[in-house]
Every structure is written in C-alpha cells, then in structure tokens.
Amino acid sequence: MKINRTAKRTIDMLDIISKNKKGLTLREITRLMDIPQTSAFDILQTLISMNLIAEKHEEFKRYVIGIKSYEIGMAYSYNNDLIQISIPFLEELGEKLGKTSFLGILDNNQVAYIYKYEPSNAIVTTAKIGSRNDIYCTSLGKVLLAYEEDDYKNTLVNNMAFEQKTNKTILNKEDFHKELELVKNQGYALDDRELEEYILCIGAPVFDSNNRIIAAVSATGLFKEDLDIDYETNLVKQTATNISIRLGNKINT
C-alpha cells in the first residue's frame, strides 16, 4: 500500500508533539523528524489553522497539542472513557447540590470544559462544553495546575497575563503561586467570585492509574453567606475520588 508522504509527516508530527508536554520548537521538530524546516513549517501552519496544534509563546515559540486533537481523541478509548465514566458522578453531584457540575482539562494556558451537567434548578452558567477560561480565576484551572510538575507550572504562571475580572481576582504571579500551594495542600480549589460576581466554584483533581492529574471536576453556583462550604467541598472531592478510582487510581483513594 502506498503511503502519502505529507499525510505521514503530519501524523508523525502530531505524535511527536503529543509526547512532549512542554511543547517543541520548530528546530526541535525538524531535527526529530529529519525533514526540511520549510516542510515542517507548512504542516504546522495547517495544523494550527485547524486547532490541532497550538502555539505557546515563551522565550522560544513552542508547539503543543491543540484542543481539536483532544476532541478527536475523545472519540476513542481512554479519553472517551474519562467522560463516560465521569458523567454519572457529575450528574449525581449536580443533583445533590442543585448546581452545575463541570469536567475540565488544561489546554495550553487555559482550562477547557469537556463536559457539563446542569440540573433543572441550577443557575444558568456562561461556560459551555468546548469553551475555555483563564487558569488563575477558575477552580478547575487552579486544581489542574497545582498538581502539574513544577517546571511546567512555573513556566505557565510566569507567562500569565493577569486580568482583573472582579475585585477578588488574583492579579500577580506571587499570589497565584501561594494559591497553588494552598490548593495542593488542601486537595481542592475555590473560585470565590474571582471570575464572575456572585459565583462560587469548588474544584477537585481527577487522577489516572499512574497517579497523574488528567482532569478536574467542579460545582458552580451562587455565592451565599450561609453556604455549608465543608459539606459541598467534601462532595466535590468525593466525586473526583470516585472518578479516579474508576480510572484505576489507587493512591488517592
């Protein structure tokens, strides 16, 4: 069977980039693939235009897997299992609290919502499946980044452009580093009216069988002074733990 050279190079490029969490520069890609830089650049531009690859701007421009690659991957095996396994737990969480529940992953320097359950009595939330928000002002984003490797975490934080969403938004990397340390120590994160006025979100981490963080769950609703934060936090954490167990995790049980 004749294999199309450009198609093979494209798939090889996606494969190589997917295996490098921090991303690759154009020079690194051409070296690993042993192809001309002009050919690699043309393929990259096509993949970027289709959201299969994303650019990460640091000291040197790096290329990472884009959200469209994840969306395609979700149709098969592991990534699909993550969502399918999570659905009943997220539905149960949403119904118990009367709040919208989310499943999210990191997408470069943002959090992407890959599943959402909205019970009939929940407030309408702006986030939709496939939409993204900044990491520093969301409970999902904080949790996802808190459990990442330090080098990757520091790189993302140091390149963040903090923007004030409300009067409670974290606005500098020093405070955000402290927040991430707190999140990891306590095992959950709060978005206490930091993204939207009057909205409180509680997030907790989901781990795979190798004890790597792969997602986070959250519950979102109106802030109330008499909110039983301990009760709601425990429910969110237990939901995340239940999903982790179903994914084969034994360390965080």
MARBA-3410 file (N, C-alpha, C, O; in Angstrom, 1 decimal):
253
0.8,-1.2,0.0,0.0,0.0,0.0,0.9,1.3,0.0,1.8,1.4,0.8 ~ 0.6,2.1,-0.9,1.3,3.4,-1.0,0.9,4.4,0.1,-0.3,4.6,0.3 ~ 1.9,4.9,0.8,1.6,5.9,1.9,1.9,7.3,1.4,3.0,7.5,0.9 ~ 1.0,8.2,1.6,1.2,9.6,1.2,2.2,10.2,2.2,2.0,10.2,3.4 ~ 3.3,10.7,1.6,4.3,11.3,2.4,3.9,12.4,3.3,4.3,12.5,4.5
3.1,13.4,2.8,2.7,14.5,3.6,1.8,14.1,4.7,1.9,14.6,5.8 ~ 0.9,13.2,4.4,-0.1,12.7,5.4,0.7,12.0,6.6,0.4,12.2,7.7 ~ 1.7,11.2,6.2,2.5,10.5,7.2,3.3,11.5,8.0,3.4,11.4,9.3 ~ 3.9,12.5,7.4,4.6,13.5,8.1,3.7,14.3,9.1,4.1,14.6,10.2 ~ 2.5,14.5,8.7,1.5,15.2,9.5,1.2,14.4,10.8,1.2,14.9,11.9
0.9,13.1,10.6,0.6,12.3,11.7,1.8,12.1,12.6,1.7,12.1,13.8 ~ 3.0,11.9,12.0,4.2,11.8,12.8,4.5,13.0,13.6,4.9,12.9,14.8 ~ 4.2,14.2,13.1,4.4,15.4,13.8,3.5,15.5,15.0,3.9,15.9,16.1 ~ 2.2,15.2,14.8,1.2,15.2,15.9,1.7,14.2,17.0,1.6,14.5,18.2 ~ 2.2,13.1,16.6,2.6,12.1,17.5,3.8,12.6,18.4,3.8,12.4,19.6
4.8,13.2,17.7,6.0,13.7,18.4,5.6,14.8,19.3,6.1,14.8,20.5 ~ 4.8,15.7,18.9,4.4,16.8,19.7,3.6,16.4,20.9,3.8,16.9,22.0 ~ 2.8,15.4,20.7,1.9,14.9,21.8,2.7,14.3,22.9,2.3,14.2,24.1 ~ 3.9,13.8,22.6,4.7,13.1,23.6,5.6,14.1,24.4,6.4,13.7,25.2 ~ 5.6,15.3,24.0,6.4,16.4,24.7,5.5,17.4,25.4,5.0,18.3,24.7
5.3,17.2,26.7,4.4,18.0,27.4,4.7,19.5,27.3,3.7,20.3,27.3 ~ 5.9,19.9,27.3,6.3,21.3,27.3,6.3,21.9,25.9,6.5,23.1,25.7 ~ 6.0,21.0,24.9,6.0,21.5,23.5,7.4,21.4,22.9,8.4,21.2,23.6 ~ 7.4,21.7,21.6,8.6,21.6,20.8,8.8,22.9,20.0,7.8,23.4,19.5 ~ 10.0,23.3,19.8,10.3,24.4,18.8,10.3,23.8,17.4,10.4,22.6,17.2
10.3,24.8,16.5,10.3,24.3,15.1,11.6,23.6,14.8,11.7,22.6,14.1 ~ 12.7,24.1,15.3,14.0,23.4,15.1,14.0,22.0,15.7,14.6,21.1,15.1 ~ 13.4,21.9,16.9,13.4,20.5,17.5,12.6,19.6,16.7,12.9,18.4,16.5 ~ 11.5,20.1,16.1,10.6,19.2,15.3,11.3,18.8,14.1,11.3,17.6,13.7 ~ 12.0,19.7,13.4,12.7,19.3,12.2,13.9,18.3,12.5,14.1,17.5,11.6
14.5,18.5,13.6,15.6,17.6,14.0,15.1,16.2,14.3,15.6,15.2,13.8 ~ 14.0,16.1,15.0,13.4,14.8,15.4,12.8,14.1,14.2,12.9,12.9,14.1 ~ 12.3,14.9,13.3,11.6,14.2,12.1,12.6,14.1,10.9,12.3,13.4,10.0 ~ 13.7,14.8,11.0,14.7,14.8,9.9,14.0,15.2,8.6,14.1,14.5,7.6 ~ 13.3,16.4,8.6,12.7,16.9,7.4,13.1,18.4,7.3,13.5,19.0,8.3
13.0,19.0,6.1,13.3,20.4,5.9,12.4,21.3,6.8,11.3,21.0,7.0 ~ 13.0,22.4,7.2,12.3,23.3,8.1,11.1,23.9,7.4,10.1,24.2,8.0 ~ 11.2,24.2,6.1,10.1,24.8,5.3,8.9,23.8,5.3,7.8,24.2,5.3 ~ 9.2,22.5,5.1,8.1,21.5,5.1,7.4,21.4,6.5,6.2,21.4,6.5 ~ 8.3,21.4,7.5,7.7,21.4,8.9,6.8,22.6,9.1,5.8,22.5,9.7
7.3,23.7,8.7,6.6,25.0,9.0,5.2,25.0,8.3,4.2,25.4,8.8 ~ 5.2,24.5,7.0,3.9,24.5,6.3,2.9,23.5,6.9,1.7,23.9,7.0 ~ 3.4,22.4,7.4,2.5,21.4,8.1,2.0,22.0,9.4,0.8,21.9,9.7 ~ 2.9,22.7,10.1,2.5,23.3,11.4,1.4,24.4,11.2,0.4,24.4,11.9 ~ 1.6,25.2,10.2,0.6,26.2,9.9,-0.8,25.7,9.6,-1.8,26.2,10.0
-0.8,24.6,8.8,-2.1,23.9,8.5,-2.7,23.4,9.8,-3.9,23.5,10.0 ~ -1.9,22.7,10.6,-2.4,22.1,11.9,-2.9,23.2,12.8,-3.9,23.0,13.5 ~ -2.2,24.3,12.9,-2.6,25.4,13.8,-4.0,26.0,13.3,-4.8,26.3,14.1 ~ -4.1,26.1,12.0,-5.4,26.7,11.5,-6.6,25.8,11.8,-7.7,26.3,11.8 ~ -6.3,24.5,12.0,-7.4,23.6,12.3,-7.5,23.3,13.8,-8.3,22.4,14.2
-6.7,24.0,14.6,-6.7,23.9,16.1,-6.2,22.5,16.5,-6.4,22.1,17.7 ~ -5.5,21.8,15.7,-4.9,20.5,16.0,-3.6,20.7,16.8,-3.2,19.9,17.6 ~ -2.9,21.8,16.5,-1.7,22.2,17.2,-1.9,23.7,17.6,-2.6,24.5,17.0 ~ -1.3,24.0,18.8,-1.4,25.4,19.3,0.0,25.9,19.5,0.9,25.2,19.8 ~ 0.1,27.2,19.5,1.4,27.9,19.7,1.5,28.3,21.2,0.5,28.8,21.7
2.7,28.1,21.8,2.9,28.5,23.1,4.1,29.5,23.1,5.2,29.2,22.7 ~ 3.8,30.8,23.4,4.8,31.8,23.3,5.6,32.0,24.6,5.1,32.5,25.6 ~ 6.9,31.6,24.5,7.8,31.7,25.6,9.0,32.4,25.1,8.9,33.2,24.2 ~ 10.2,32.1,25.6,11.4,32.7,25.1,11.6,32.3,23.6,12.0,33.0,22.8 ~ 11.2,31.0,23.4,11.2,30.5,22.0,9.8,29.9,21.8,9.2,29.3,22.6
9.2,30.2,20.6,7.9,29.7,20.3,7.9,28.2,20.3,8.7,27.5,19.7 ~ 6.9,27.6,21.0,6.8,26.2,21.1,5.4,25.7,20.6,4.5,26.5,20.6 ~ 5.4,24.5,20.1,4.1,24.0,19.6,3.7,22.8,20.4,4.4,21.9,20.8 ~ 2.4,22.9,20.8,1.8,21.9,21.7,0.5,21.4,21.0,0.0,21.9,20.1 ~ 0.0,20.3,21.5,-1.2,19.7,21.0,-2.4,20.7,21.3,-2.5,21.2,22.4
-3.3,20.8,20.3,-4.4,21.7,20.4,-5.7,21.0,20.8,-5.7,19.8,20.9 ~ -6.7,21.8,21.2,-7.9,21.2,21.7,-8.6,20.3,20.7,-9.3,19.4,21.1 ~ -8.5,20.6,19.4,-9.2,19.8,18.4,-8.6,18.4,18.4,-9.3,17.4,18.2 ~ -7.3,18.3,18.6,-6.7,16.9,18.7,-7.3,16.2,19.9,-7.6,15.0,19.8 ~ -7.5,16.9,21.0,-8.2,16.2,22.2,-9.6,15.8,21.8,-10.0,14.7,22.2
-10.3,16.7,21.2,-11.7,16.4,20.8,-11.8,15.2,19.9,-12.7,14.3,20.1 ~ -10.9,15.1,19.0,-10.8,13.9,18.1,-10.5,12.6,19.0,-11.1,11.6,18.8 ~ -9.5,12.8,19.8,-9.1,11.7,20.7,-10.2,11.2,21.6,-10.2,10.0,21.9 ~ -11.1,12.1,22.0,-12.1,11.7,22.9,-13.0,10.7,22.3,-13.7,10.0,23.1 ~ -13.1,10.5,21.0,-14.0,9.6,20.4,-13.4,8.2,20.5,-14.1,7.2,20.2
-12.3,8.0,21.0,-11.7,6.7,21.1,-11.1,6.4,22.5,-10.4,7.2,23.0 ~ -11.3,5.2,23.0,-10.6,4.6,24.1,-10.6,5.5,25.3,-11.6,5.9,25.9 ~ -9.3,5.8,25.8,-9.1,6.4,27.1,-9.8,7.7,27.3,-10.6,7.9,28.3 ~ -9.7,8.7,26.4,-10.3,10.0,26.6,-11.8,9.8,26.6,-12.5,10.5,27.4 ~ -12.4,9.0,25.8,-13.8,8.8,25.8,-14.2,8.1,27.1,-15.3,8.5,27.7
-13.4,7.2,27.6,-13.7,6.6,28.9,-13.7,7.6,30.0,-14.6,7.5,30.9 ~ -12.9,8.6,30.0,-12.8,9.6,31.0,-14.2,10.3,31.1,-14.7,10.4,32.2 ~ -14.7,10.7,30.0,-16.0,11.4,30.0,-17.1,10.5,30.4,-18.0,10.8,31.2 ~ -17.2,9.3,29.7,-18.3,8.4,30.0,-18.3,7.9,31.5,-19.4,7.8,32.0 ~ -17.1,7.7,32.0,-17.0,7.3,33.4,-17.5,8.5,34.3,-18.1,8.2,35.4
-17.2,9.7,33.9,-17.4,10.8,34.8,-18.9,11.2,34.8,-19.4,11.8,35.8 ~ -19.6,11.0,33.7,-21.0,11.5,33.6,-21.9,11.2,34.7,-22.5,12.1,35.3 ~ -22.1,9.9,35.2,-23.0,9.6,36.3,-22.6,10.3,37.6,-23.5,10.7,38.3 ~ -21.3,10.4,37.8,-20.8,11.1,39.0,-21.1,12.6,39.0,-21.5,13.2,40.0 ~ -20.9,13.2,37.8,-21.2,14.6,37.7,-22.7,14.9,37.8,-23.1,15.9,38.4
-23.5,14.0,37.3,-24.9,14.2,37.4,-25.4,14.1,38.8,-26.2,14.8,39.3 ~ -24.8,13.1,39.5,-25.2,12.9,40.9,-24.8,14.2,41.7,-25.5,14.6,42.6 ~ -23.6,14.7,41.5,-23.1,15.9,42.2,-24.0,17.0,41.9,-24.4,17.8,42.8 ~ -24.3,17.3,40.6,-25.2,18.4,40.3,-26.6,18.3,40.9,-27.1,19.3,41.4 ~ -27.1,17.1,41.0,-28.5,17.0,41.6,-28.4,17.1,43.1,-29.3,17.8,43.6
-27.4,16.6,43.7,-27.3,16.8,45.2,-27.2,18.2,45.6,-27.8,18.6,46.6 ~ -26.4,19.0,44.9,-26.1,20.4,45.3,-27.1,21.4,44.6,-27.2,22.5,45.0 ~ -27.8,20.9,43.5,-28.6,21.8,42.7,-27.7,22.9,42.0,-28.1,24.0,41.8 ~ -26.5,22.4,41.6,-25.6,23.3,40.9,-25.0,22.7,39.7,-25.1,21.4,39.5 ~ -24.5,23.5,38.8,-23.9,23.0,37.6,-22.5,22.3,37.9,-21.7,22.9,38.6
-22.3,21.1,37.3,-21.1,20.4,37.5,-20.3,20.4,36.2,-20.9,20.3,35.1 ~ -19.0,20.5,36.3,-18.1,20.5,35.1,-17.0,19.5,35.2,-16.6,19.1,36.3 ~ -16.5,19.1,34.0,-15.3,18.3,33.9,-14.4,19.1,33.0,-14.8,19.5,31.9 ~ -13.1,19.4,33.4,-12.2,20.2,32.7,-10.8,19.7,32.6,-10.4,18.9,33.4 ~ -10.1,20.1,31.5,-8.7,19.7,31.3,-7.9,21.0,31.0,-8.5,22.0,30.6
-6.6,20.9,31.1,-5.7,22.0,30.7,-5.6,22.0,29.2,-5.4,21.0,28.5 ~ -5.7,23.2,28.6,-5.5,23.3,27.1,-4.5,24.5,27.0,-4.9,25.6,26.9 ~ -3.2,24.1,26.9,-2.1,25.1,26.9,-2.2,26.0,28.1,-1.9,25.5,29.2 ~ -2.5,27.3,28.0,-2.6,28.1,29.2,-4.0,28.5,29.6,-4.2,29.5,30.2 ~ -4.9,27.6,29.3,-6.3,27.8,29.7,-6.9,26.5,30.2,-6.4,25.4,30.0
-8.1,26.6,30.8,-8.8,25.4,31.2,-10.0,25.3,30.1,-10.6,26.2,29.8 ~ -10.1,24.0,29.6,-11.2,23.7,28.6,-12.2,22.9,29.3,-11.9,21.9,30.0 ~ -13.5,23.2,29.1,-14.6,22.5,29.6,-15.0,21.4,28.7,-15.4,21.6,27.5 ~ -14.9,20.1,29.1,-15.2,19.0,28.2,-16.5,18.3,28.5,-16.9,17.4,27.7 ~ -17.1,18.6,29.7,-18.4,18.1,30.0,-19.1,19.0,31.0,-18.4,19.6,31.8
-20.4,19.1,30.9,-21.1,20.0,31.7,-22.5,19.4,32.0,-23.2,18.9,31.1 ~ -22.9,19.3,33.3,-24.2,18.9,33.7,-24.9,20.0,34.4,-24.4,20.5,35.4 ~ -26.1,20.3,33.9,-26.9,21.4,34.5,-28.2,20.9,35.0,-29.1,20.7,34.1 ~ -28.5,20.7,36.3,-29.8,20.3,36.7,-30.8,21.4,36.5,-30.5,22.5,36.3 ~ -32.1,21.0,36.6,-33.2,21.9,36.2,-33.2,23.1,37.1,-33.7,24.2,36.7
-32.8,23.0,38.4,-32.9,24.1,39.3,-31.6,24.9,39.5,-31.5,25.7,40.3 ~ -30.6,24.6,38.6,-29.4,25.3,38.7,-29.4,26.7,38.0,-30.3,26.9,37.1 ~ -28.6,27.6,38.4,-28.5,28.9,37.7,-27.8,28.6,36.3,-27.1,27.6,36.2 ~ -28.1,29.4,35.4,-27.5,29.3,34.0,-26.1,29.8,34.1,-25.9,31.0,34.5 ~ -25.1,29.0,33.7,-23.7,29.4,33.7,-23.3,29.7,32.3,-23.8,29.2,31.3
-22.3,30.6,32.2,-21.8,31.1,30.8,-20.9,30.0,30.2,-20.9,30.0,28.9 ~ -20.2,29.2,30.9,-19.3,28.3,30.3,-20.0,27.2,29.6,-21.0,26.6,30.1 ~ -19.6,26.8,28.4,-20.2,25.8,27.6,-19.1,24.7,27.3,-17.9,25.0,27.4 ~ -19.6,23.5,26.9,-18.7,22.5,26.5,-17.8,22.9,25.4,-18.4,23.4,24.3 ~ -16.5,22.8,25.5,-15.6,23.3,24.4,-15.1,24.7,24.7,-14.1,25.1,24.0
-15.7,25.5,25.6,-15.3,26.8,25.9,-14.1,26.8,26.8,-13.8,25.7,27.4 ~ -13.4,27.9,27.0,-12.2,28.0,27.8,-12.3,29.2,28.7,-12.9,30.2,28.4 ~ -11.5,29.1,29.8,-11.4,30.2,30.7,-9.9,30.3,31.2,-9.2,29.3,31.0 ~ -9.6,31.4,31.8,-8.2,31.5,32.3,-8.0,30.6,33.6,-9.0,30.4,34.3 ~ -6.8,30.2,33.8,-6.5,29.3,34.8,-6.6,29.9,36.2,-7.1,29.4,37.1
-6.1,31.2,36.3,-5.8,31.8,37.6,-7.1,32.2,38.3,-7.1,32.6,39.5 ~ -8.3,32.2,37.6,-9.5,32.7,38.2,-10.6,31.6,38.2,-11.8,32.0,38.4 ~ -10.2,30.4,38.0,-11.2,29.3,38.0,-10.7,28.2,38.9,-9.5,27.9,39.0 ~ -11.7,27.5,39.6,-11.3,26.4,40.5,-10.7,25.3,39.7,-9.8,24.6,40.1 ~ -11.3,25.0,38.5,-10.8,23.9,37.7,-9.3,24.2,37.3,-8.5,23.3,37.4
-9.1,25.4,36.8,-7.7,25.8,36.4,-6.7,25.7,37.5,-5.6,25.2,37.3 ~ -7.1,26.2,38.7,-6.2,26.1,39.8,-5.8,24.7,40.2,-4.6,24.4,40.4 ~ -6.8,23.8,40.3,-6.6,22.4,40.6,-5.7,21.8,39.6,-4.7,21.1,39.9 ~ -6.0,22.0,38.3,-5.3,21.3,37.2,-3.8,21.7,37.3,-2.9,20.9,37.0 ~ -3.5,23.0,37.5,-2.1,23.4,37.5,-1.4,23.1,38.8,-0.2,22.9,38.8
-2.1,23.1,39.9,-1.5,22.8,41.2,-0.8,21.5,41.3,0.2,21.3,41.9 ~ -1.3,20.5,40.5,-0.7,19.2,40.6,0.2,18.8,39.4,0.6,17.7,39.2 ~ 0.5,19.8,38.6,1.4,19.6,37.5,2.9,19.7,38.0,3.1,20.1,39.1 ~ 3.8,19.2,37.2,5.2,19.3,37.5,5.6,20.7,37.7,5.1,21.6,37.0 ~ 6.6,21.0,38.6,7.0,22.3,39.0,7.5,23.1,37.8,7.1,24.3,37.6
8.3,22.6,36.9,8.8,23.3,35.8,7.7,23.8,34.9,7.7,24.9,34.4 ~ 6.8,22.9,34.6,5.7,23.3,33.7,4.8,24.3,34.4,4.3,25.3,33.7 ~ 4.5,24.1,35.6,3.7,25.0,36.4,4.3,26.4,36.4,3.7,27.4,36.2 ~ 5.6,26.5,36.7,6.3,27.8,36.8,6.3,28.5,35.5,6.1,29.7,35.4 ~ 6.5,27.7,34.4,6.5,28.3,33.1,5.2,29.0,32.7,5.1,30.1,32.2
4.1,28.2,33.0,2.8,28.8,32.7,2.5,30.0,33.6,2.0,31.1,33.1 ~ 2.8,30.0,34.9,2.5,31.1,35.8,3.3,32.3,35.4,2.8,33.4,35.3 ~ 4.6,32.1,35.1,5.5,33.2,34.7,5.1,33.9,33.4,5.5,35.0,33.2 ~ 4.3,33.2,32.6,3.9,33.8,31.3,2.4,34.2,31.3,1.9,34.6,30.2 ~ 1.8,34.2,32.5,0.4,34.6,32.5,0.2,36.1,32.5,1.0,36.9,33.0
-0.8,36.5,31.8,-1.2,37.9,31.8,-2.4,38.1,32.6,-3.6,37.8,32.2 ~ -2.3,38.5,33.9,-3.4,38.5,34.8,-4.3,39.7,34.5,-3.8,40.8,34.3 ~ -5.5,39.4,34.4,-6.5,40.5,34.1,-7.6,40.4,35.2,-8.2,39.4,35.5 ~ -8.0,41.6,35.7,-9.0,41.7,36.7,-10.4,41.5,36.2,-10.9,42.2,35.4 ~ -11.0,40.4,36.7,-12.4,40.0,36.3,-13.4,40.6,37.3,-14.4,41.1,36.9
-13.0,40.5,38.6,-13.8,41.1,39.7,-12.8,41.7,40.7,-11.6,41.7,40.4 ~ -13.3,42.2,41.8,-12.4,42.8,42.8,-11.8,41.7,43.6,-11.0,42.0,44.6 ~ -12.0,40.4,43.3,-11.4,39.3,44.1,-10.4,38.5,43.2,-9.8,37.5,43.7 ~ -10.2,38.9,42.0,-9.3,38.2,41.1,-7.9,38.3,41.5,-7.4,39.4,41.9 ~ -7.1,37.2,41.5,-5.7,37.2,41.8,-5.0,37.9,40.6,-5.3,37.6,39.4
-4.1,38.8,40.9,-3.6,39.7,39.9,-2.0,39.6,39.7,-1.5,40.4,38.9 ~ -1.3,38.7,40.4,0.1,38.6,40.2,0.6,37.2,40.5,-0.1,36.4,41.2 ~ 1.7,36.9,39.9,2.2,35.5,40.0,2.6,35.1,41.4,2.5,33.9,41.7 ~ 3.1,36.0,42.2,3.5,35.7,43.6,2.3,35.2,44.4,2.3,34.1,45.0 ~ 1.2,35.9,44.3,-0.1,35.5,45.0,-0.6,34.2,44.4,-1.2,33.3,45.1
-0.5,34.0,43.1,-1.0,32.8,42.5,-0.2,31.6,42.8,-0.7,30.5,43.0 ~ 1.1,31.7,42.9,2.0,30.6,43.4,1.5,30.2,44.8,1.5,29.0,45.1 ~ 1.3,31.1,45.7,0.8,30.8,47.0,-0.5,30.1,47.0,-0.8,29.2,47.7 ~ -1.4,30.5,46.1,-2.7,29.9,45.9,-2.6,28.5,45.5,-3.3,27.6,46.0 ~ -1.7,28.2,44.5,-1.5,26.9,44.0,-0.9,25.9,45.1,-1.3,24.8,45.2
-0.1,26.5,45.9,0.5,25.7,47.0,-0.6,25.3,48.0,-0.7,24.2,48.5 ~ -1.5,26.3,48.3,-2.6,26.0,49.2,-3.6,25.0,48.6,-4.0,24.1,49.3 ~ -3.9,25.1,47.4,-4.7,24.1,46.7,-4.2,22.7,46.8,-4.9,21.8,47.1 ~ -2.9,22.6,46.5,-2.3,21.2,46.6,-2.3,20.7,48.0,-2.5,19.5,48.2 ~ -2.1,21.5,49.0,-2.1,21.1,50.4,-3.5,20.6,50.9,-3.6,19.7,51.6
-4.5,21.4,50.4,-5.9,21.1,50.9,-6.7,20.1,50.0,-7.7,19.6,50.4 ~ -6.2,19.9,48.8,-6.8,19.0,47.9,-8.0,19.5,47.1,-8.8,18.7,46.6 ~ -8.3,20.8,47.1,-9.4,21.4,46.4,-9.1,22.8,46.1,-8.2,23.4,46.8 ~ -9.8,23.4,45.2,-9.7,24.9,44.9,-11.0,25.6,45.0,-12.0,25.0,44.7 ~ -10.9,26.9,45.3,-12.1,27.7,45.2,-11.9,28.8,44.2,-10.8,29.4,44.1
-13.0,29.1,43.5,-13.1,30.3,42.7,-14.2,31.1,43.5,-15.4,31.0,43.2 ~ -13.7,32.0,44.4,-14.6,32.7,45.3,-14.9,34.1,44.7,-14.4,35.1,45.0 ~ -15.8,34.0,43.7,-16.3,35.3,43.0,-15.1,35.9,42.3,-15.0,37.2,42.2 ~ -14.1,35.1,41.8,-12.9,35.7,41.1,-13.1,35.8,39.6,-12.4,36.6,39.0 ~ -14.0,35.0,39.0,-14.2,35.1,37.6,-15.5,35.9,37.3,-15.5,36.7,36.4
-16.5,35.6,38.1,-17.8,36.3,37.9,-18.3,36.7,39.3,-18.2,36.0,40.3 ~ -18.9,37.9,39.3,-19.5,38.4,40.6,-20.6,37.4,41.0,-21.5,37.0,40.2 ~ -20.7,37.1,42.3,-21.7,36.3,42.9,-21.6,34.8,42.6,-22.5,34.1,43.0 ~ -20.6,34.4,41.9,-20.5,33.0,41.6,-19.3,32.3,42.3,-18.2,32.8,42.3 ~ -19.7,31.2,43.0,-18.6,30.4,43.7,-18.5,29.1,43.1,-19.5,28.4,42.8
-17.3,28.6,42.9,-17.0,27.3,42.3,-16.0,26.6,43.2,-15.1,27.1,43.8 ~ -16.2,25.3,43.3,-15.4,24.4,44.1,-14.8,23.3,43.1,-15.6,22.7,42.4 ~ -13.5,23.1,43.1,-12.9,22.2,42.1,-12.0,21.2,42.9,-11.4,21.5,43.9 ~ -11.9,20.0,42.3,-11.1,18.9,42.9,-10.4,18.1,41.8,-11.0,18.0,40.7 ~ -9.3,17.5,42.0,-8.5,16.8,41.0,-8.9,15.4,40.7,-9.4,14.7,41.6
-8.8,15.0,39.4,-9.0,13.6,39.0,-7.7,13.0,38.5,-7.0,13.6,37.7 ~ -7.3,11.9,39.1,-6.0,11.2,38.7,-6.2,9.9,38.0,-7.2,9.2,38.2 ~ -5.3,9.6,37.1,-5.4,8.3,36.4,-4.7,7.2,37.1,-4.3,7.4,38.3 ~ -4.5,6.0,36.5,-4.0,4.9,37.2,-2.5,5.0,37.5,-2.0,4.3,38.3 ~ -1.8,6.0,36.9,-0.4,6.3,37.1,-0.3,7.5,38.1,0.8,8.0,38.2
-1.4,7.9,38.7,-1.4,9.0,39.7,-1.0,10.3,39.0,-0.4,11.2,39.7 ~ -1.3,10.5,37.8,-1.1,11.8,37.1,-2.5,12.5,37.0,-3.5,11.9,36.8 ~ -2.4,13.8,37.2,-3.7,14.5,37.1,-4.0,14.6,35.6,-3.2,15.0,34.8 ~ -5.3,14.3,35.3,-5.7,14.3,33.9,-6.9,15.2,33.7,-7.3,15.5,32.6 ~ -7.6,15.5,34.8,-8.8,16.4,34.7,-9.1,16.9,36.1,-8.5,16.6,37.1
-10.2,17.7,36.1,-10.7,18.2,37.4,-12.2,18.3,37.3,-12.8,18.5,36.2 ~ -12.9,18.2,38.4,-14.4,18.4,38.4,-14.7,19.6,39.3,-13.9,20.0,40.2 ~ -15.8,20.2,39.1,-16.2,21.4,39.9,-17.7,21.5,40.0,-18.4,20.9,39.2 ~ -18.1,22.2,41.0,-19.6,22.5,41.2,-19.6,24.1,41.2,-18.9,24.7,41.9 ~ -20.6,24.6,40.5,-20.7,26.1,40.3,-22.1,26.5,40.7,-23.1,26.0,40.3
-22.2,27.6,41.5,-23.5,28.2,41.9,-23.3,29.5,42.5,-22.2,30.1,42.6 ~ -24.4,30.1,42.9,-24.4,31.4,43.5,-23.7,31.4,44.9,-23.9,30.5,45.7 ~ -23.0,32.4,45.2,-22.4,32.6,46.5,-23.4,33.0,47.5,-24.3,33.8,47.3 ~ -23.4,32.3,48.6,-24.3,32.6,49.7,-23.5,32.6,51.0,-22.6,31.8,51.3 ~ -23.8,33.6,51.9,-23.1,33.7,53.1,-23.3,32.5,54.0,-22.4,32.2,54.8
-24.4,31.9,54.0,-24.7,30.7,54.9,-24.4,29.4,54.2,-24.8,28.3,54.6 ~ -23.6,29.4,53.1,-23.2,28.2,52.4,-22.4,27.2,53.3,-21.5,27.7,54.0 ~ -22.8,26.0,53.3,-22.0,25.0,54.0,-20.9,24.5,53.2,-21.0,23.5,52.4 ~ -19.8,25.3,53.2,-18.7,25.1,52.3,-18.0,23.7,52.6,-17.5,23.1,51.6 ~ -17.9,23.3,53.8,-17.3,22.0,54.1,-18.1,20.8,53.5,-17.5,19.9,52.9
-19.4,20.9,53.6,-20.3,19.8,53.0,-20.1,19.8,51.5,-19.9,18.7,50.9 ~ -20.2,20.9,50.9,-20.1,21.0,49.4,-18.7,20.6,48.9,-18.5,19.9,47.9 ~ -17.7,21.0,49.6,-16.3,20.7,49.3,-16.1,19.2,49.3,-15.5,18.6,48.5 ~ -16.6,18.6,50.4,-16.4,17.1,50.6,-17.1,16.4,49.5,-16.6,15.3,49.0 ~ -18.3,16.8,49.0,-19.0,16.2,47.9,-18.2,16.3,46.6,-18.1,15.3,45.9
-17.6,17.4,46.3,-16.9,17.6,45.1,-15.6,16.7,45.2,-15.3,16.1,44.2 ~ -14.9,16.7,46.3,-13.7,15.9,46.4,-14.1,14.4,46.3,-13.3,13.7,45.6 ~ -15.2,14.0,46.9,-15.6,12.6,46.8,-15.9,12.2,45.3,-15.6,11.1,44.9 ~ -16.5,13.1,44.6,-16.9,12.9,43.2,-15.6,12.7,42.4,-15.5,11.8,41.6 ~ -14.6,13.6,42.6,-13.3,13.4,41.9,-12.6,12.1,42.3,-12.1,11.4,41.4
-12.7,11.7,43.6,-12.1,10.5,44.0,-12.8,9.3,43.4,-12.1,8.3,42.9 ~ -14.1,9.3,43.3,-14.8,8.2,42.7,-14.5,8.0,41.2,-14.3,6.9,40.8 ~ -14.3,9.1,40.5,-13.9,9.0,39.1,-12.5,8.5,39.0,-12.2,7.7,38.1 ~ -11.6,9.0,39.9,-10.2,8.5,39.9,-10.2,7.0,40.1,-9.4,6.3,39.4 ~ -11.0,6.5,41.0,-11.0,5.1,41.3,-11.4,4.3,40.1,-10.8,3.2,39.8
-12.5,4.8,39.4,-13.0,4.1,38.2,-11.9,4.1,37.1,-11.9,3.2,36.2 ~ -11.0,5.1,37.1,-9.9,5.1,36.1,-8.7,4.3,36.5,-7.7,4.3,35.8 ~ -8.8,3.6,37.7,-7.7,2.7,38.1,-6.8,3.3,39.1,-5.8,2.7,39.4 ~ -7.1,4.5,39.6,-6.2,5.1,40.6,-6.4,4.5,42.0,-7.5,4.3,42.4 ~ -5.3,4.2,42.6,-5.4,3.5,44.0,-4.7,4.4,45.0,-4.9,4.2,46.2
-3.8,5.3,44.6,-3.1,6.1,45.6,-3.9,7.1,46.3,-3.8,7.4,47.5 ~ -4.9,7.8,45.5,-5.6,8.9,46.1,-7.0,8.4,46.6,-8.0,9.2,46.6 ~ -7.2,7.2,46.9,-8.4,6.7,47.4,-8.5,6.7,48.9,-9.5,6.4,49.6
END
